[in-house]
Amino acid sequence: MLRDINTKKVMKNAYRITKHKYKTALRVRVPGGLIDPDSLMIISKISTEYGDGQIHITTRQGFEILGIDMENMPEVNQLIQPVIEKMGINQEIKGSGYGAAGTRNIAACIGNKVCPKAQYNTTNFAKRIEQAIFPHDLHFKVALTGCPNDCIKARMHDFGIIGTCLPEYEMDRCVNCGACVKKCKRMSVGALREENNKIIRNEEKCIGCGECVLNCPMSAWTRSPKKYYKLMLLGRTGKKNPRLAEDWLKWVDEDSIVKIIQNTYQYVKEYIDPKAPGGKEHIGYIVDRTGFQEFRKWALKDVNLPEETVENKNIYWSGPNYCSF
């Protein structure tokens, strides 16, 4: 039996320090929340042969295999290797398990693989972000949702990515039936109006939900061939100051989002509290100290935003601040 445990090394390898001595739980990453049956069978095999037969589905769409003896971690790392490869997880040494645990699993709704309202393939974008930022020890949480319905609750993450539809209007196909106006008013924000036998879209009010495209019987409204997103910043839970993310960039592209997230790692390395417990600190607390403009300077370094992008250049967050009571 193991008697001397390096807990930091255990946690970095994506194993949990549990309330039961010498027992651990392996956190299995599933970027985008999509997993194949063969991988599920491997997870089940590990749970049956090395765990206590219980598997917990995490809030971030991963799995925790419970009740593993710490002395069996090397064997479990070997067994989980095919799952790591199928999920496209970056590794420095094969068979060594996960290389970090600080940057959490990239979560996503089901996206346009199934949902007609989703504007893009959320799993593919989640996997692209995973490839760009993992493994890393810094505490980052990223979530992607296919449309403004926000089924993944992206506003509770450091980076919340919402798929948006930039609708294009072909007046010659429009018969002025009013279906899009009615649906936008009933299902969304009322950004459309009829004027002189044509439909006018309020560009500032439109949130890119795509209801007009889905409900036009004549296909007068279509999605722009370019993919656009809304990027929200620095939602968080926790004891001190839980809050929802705020809108930052509207009609932003995929490349810019990936670069912004990568740049934020450099910003955090520069400004993280050296006394942060476990070397982890919510990005939002760092931004609270440095100010948003300093964060913005680092985040937008070498980023070429599309001409269509609308930026909120000053962001203020709220939420209850329990430290001020």
RALIN-V538396 format. One record per backbone hydrogen bond with DSSP energy under -0.5 kcal/mol. CO is the residue of the C=O (numbers start at 1). NH is the residue of the N-H. E is the energy in kcal/mol with one decimal. If there is no record, write none. Layout:
# RALIN-V538396
((CO	NH	E) (CO	NH	E))
This chain:
# RALIN-V538396
((3	5	-0.5) (5	7	-1.1) (6	10	-2.1) (7	11	-2.6) (8	12	-2.2) (9	13	-1.2) (10	15	-1.8) (11	14	-1.9) (13	98	-0.7) (14	27	-2.9) (16	18	-0.8) (16	25	-0.6) (19	21	-0.6) (20	23	-2.1) (22	70	-2.2) (23	18	-1.0) (24	68	-2.6) (25	16	-2.4) (26	28	-0.7) (26	65	-2.3) (27	29	-0.6) (28	63	-1.6) (30	33	-2.6) (31	34	-0.7) (33	35	-0.5) (36	40	-1.7) (37	41	-2.0) (38	42	-1.8) (39	43	-2.4) (40	44	-2.3) (41	45	-2.3) (42	46	-2.5) (43	47	-2.2) (44	48	-2.3) (45	49	-2.8) (46	50	-2.7) (46	51	-1.1) (47	51	-0.6) (47	53	-1.5) (50	69	-0.8) (54	66	-2.0) (56	58	-0.6) (56	64	-2.5) (58	61	-1.5) (62	58	-2.0) (63	28	-3.6) (63	65	-0.5) (64	56	-2.8) (64	66	-0.8) (65	26	-1.6) (66	52	-1.8) (68	24	-3.0) (69	72	-2.0) (70	73	-1.6) (72	76	-2.3) (73	77	-2.6) (74	78	-1.5) (75	79	-2.0) (76	80	-2.4) (78	81	-0.8) (80	83	-0.6) (80	84	-2.1) (81	85	-2.3) (82	86	-2.3) (83	87	-2.3) (84	89	-2.4) (85	88	-1.0) (93	96	-1.5) (102	104	-0.6) (105	107	-0.7) (106	32	-3.2) (107	144	-2.3) (110	113	-0.8) (111	114	-1.5) (111	115	-2.3) (115	118	-0.7) (120	112	-2.1) (120	122	-1.1) (121	125	-1.7) (122	126	-2.5) (123	127	-2.5) (124	128	-1.8) (125	129	-2.2) (126	130	-2.5) (127	131	-2.3) (128	132	-1.4) (129	133	-1.7) (130	134	-2.2) (136	103	-2.2) (138	140	-1.3) (140	104	-2.3) (141	158	-0.8) (141	159	-1.9) (142	107	-1.8) (143	161	-2.5) (144	109	-1.7) (145	163	-2.1) (146	119	-2.5) (147	150	-2.1) (150	153	-1.4) (153	156	-1.8) (154	157	-1.5) (155	245	-3.0) (157	235	-2.9) (158	234	-3.1) (159	143	-2.2) (159	161	-0.5) (160	162	-0.5) (160	232	-3.0) (161	145	-3.0) (162	230	-2.7) (164	166	-0.6) (164	228	-0.8) (165	167	-1.1) (166	224	-1.2) (168	222	-2.2) (169	171	-0.7) (170	173	-1.5) (170	174	-0.7) (171	174	-0.8) (178	182	-2.4) (179	183	-2.4) (180	184	-2.5) (181	185	-2.0) (182	186	-2.5) (183	187	-3.4) (183	188	-0.6) (184	188	-1.2) (184	190	-1.7) (191	202	-3.3) (193	200	-3.2) (195	198	-0.7) (198	195	-3.2) (200	193	-1.8) (200	202	-0.5) (201	203	-1.0) (202	206	-2.2) (208	165	-2.6) (210	214	-2.1) (211	215	-1.7) (212	216	-1.0) (215	217	-0.6) (216	219	-0.9) (220	170	-2.5) (222	168	-3.1) (228	164	-2.3) (229	251	-0.6) (229	252	-2.6) (230	162	-2.7) (230	232	-0.6) (231	248	-2.2) (231	249	-1.6) (232	160	-2.1) (233	246	-1.7) (236	243	-2.2) (240	322	-2.7) (240	323	-0.6) (243	236	-2.7) (246	233	-2.7) (248	312	-2.9) (249	231	-2.6) (250	310	-2.7) (252	229	-2.1) (253	257	-1.6) (254	258	-2.2) (255	259	-2.2) (256	260	-2.5) (257	261	-2.2) (258	262	-2.3) (259	263	-2.7) (260	264	-1.8) (261	265	-1.0) (262	265	-0.7) (262	266	-0.9) (263	267	-1.8) (264	268	-2.7) (265	269	-2.3) (266	270	-1.6) (267	271	-1.8) (268	272	-2.5) (273	276	-2.3) (276	279	-2.5) (277	280	-1.6) (282	285	-0.9) (282	286	-1.1) (283	287	-2.3) (284	288	-2.2) (285	289	-1.2) (286	290	-2.5) (287	291	-2.6) (291	295	-1.4) (292	296	-3.0) (293	297	-2.0) (294	298	-1.7) (295	299	-3.0) (296	300	-2.2) (298	301	-1.2) (300	303	-2.0) (302	304	-0.5) (303	305	-0.8) (306	309	-1.3) (309	311	-0.5) (310	250	-2.7) (311	313	-0.9) (320	322	-0.8) (321	324	-1.3) (322	325	-0.7))
